[in-house]
Amino acid sequence: DMVYKNPWGLKAALGENPKRVYQMQKKAPQTRMANASILRQSFYTASQLIDSTDLKAQERYQYEPLFRVLKKEMPLLLHVHRADDILTALRIQDEYHFDLIIQHGTEALLVADELVKRQVPVFLGPLFSNRAKVEMKELAFENAARLAQRGVKFCFISDHPVIPIEQLRVCAALAVREGLDEETALAALTSIPASLLKLDDELGSIQVGKRADLLILNAHPFDFCSRVEKVFVDGVLWGGMHE
């Protein structure tokens, strides 16, 4: 019941995570260069097969997600922290012209101009975390304000269950404390993610014709002491007699 749209996108990763996982399995990719090469080769092969009419069932099953990305039916959602890895992703996007979303984007600020030039957005976070890996050394709540100032489109993520999803507005509030304006912070929790998920015809803002999914609190949403008083889903009061 929690899945709103399926499939929505294709997930991939660059950086320390794939290096660590495949080093433990003693197979490629074990380096950043190999990681980038395999990602690029996958898109190259898919681009050569996309118009084929005689693919075997196994080939169709293997490459169908990449076909959908190449046709811009869904985006590539790429786990990436470091600036050089982000640039690698952008170079591959330049070759194959798919829709790309950077997930995490810890060093996105360092390549903000390149992101803006290509209109590539960032799913930023989880900010409410620690610098557990070297590639996360630039993690800071002020990154949200600095990305906004540079014109990068972003929304907040908690990477649930890494950071429980109920703490998402706390992450936004701490970003406000570090300089992000409240209106942008609220949009980064509502209208911007709805737009990036291509669900803004139904969700993300209070407008006639959209789903009446509403949250009512007893204080400002970014007040840590505020409490939820009412939740409406499709116009129905959750927890009420009509649930």
Sequence and secondary structure as in RCSB ss.txt:
>XXXX:A:sequence
DMVYKNPWGLKAALGENPKRVYQMQKKAPQTRMANASILRQSFYTASQLIDSTDLKAQERYQYEPLFRVLKKEMP
LLLHVHRADDILTALRIQDEYHFDLIIQHGTEALLVADELVKRQVPVFLGPLFSNRAKVEMKELAFENAARLAQR
GVKFCFISDHPVIPIEQLRVCAALAVREGLDEETALAALTSIPASLLKLDDELGSIQVGKRADLLILNAHPFDFC
SRVEKVFVDGVLWGGMHE
>XXXX:A:secstr
    SSS  EEEE SHHHHHHHHHTT S  SHHHHHHHHHHHHHHHHHHTT S   HHHHHHHHHHHHHHTTSS 
EEEEE SHHHHHHHHHHHHHH   EEEEE TTGGGGHHHHHHHT  EEE   SS   SGGGTT  THHHHHHHHH
T  EEE  TTTTS GGGHHHHHHHHHHTT  HHHHHHTTTHHHHHHTT TTTSSS  TTS   EEEESS TT TT
  EEEEEETTEETTSTT 
